[in-house]
Amino acid sequence: MSRQTSILLIDDDPVHLQIYRMIVETAGFKGIPVLVSFRGITLPQDEPIDAVLLDYRLAPNISTIEVVQQVRGFYPGVPILLLSDLFAAPDDIAPLVQAFVRKGNPEMLLESLRALIQNSEPAKL
């Protein structure tokens, strides 16, 4: 039996997490939401992850770069797709992620996730 492809969804807005989860699950992926809180984030340690969908603007207590560093510690080599309302990935984060998609385009989001997953190594626990 094959495992469903898992996408780690990271945002500080629970409504956005629900929307992203609906988008990825409608496309056949498993969405694993992680809410950024005032304490930071808690990443699931017992889930294989195939890609990460990360919102750029997070709570003021943690930077997107810090989140990327934590993700890399738990899931080295897993591709990260940055999602933002900006027109391009900001210079501070661009070298740390593998793809960028502007919010509001679910088709492009899914297309980019599929390409990232296809070009990456298999997920690890």
C-alpha positions, 0 to 999 in steps of 0.5 A: 500500500502506498503512502499519501504524499504529505504537505506540511502547511505552516501559517499563523492564521488558522483560517488560512491553514484550513484553506490551504488544507482544503486545496491540497487535500482536494488535489489528493495530498495529505495536509498537515497544518502547523499553527504558528503561535506566540510560542513559535511552532511545534513540528510533527516528528512522526510524520513523513513530509514530502514538501512544506508550504510556508506563509511568508508573513508570520507572527511578530515573535518568529521570523520566516527564516527561523521557521525555515531553520527549524524545518530544515532541522527536522526535515533536511532536504524537504522542499519548501514552497513560500507563499506570499501576497508579495510579487516575488520572494523577498531577498532574505528568504529567497535563497532558503526556499525552492519555490515561490507562489503568490497567494490567490492562485491555487492552480499555480500552488498545486502545480508548483507543489507537484513539481517540487515533489517530483524533483525531490527525494522520497520523504523520510520519518 
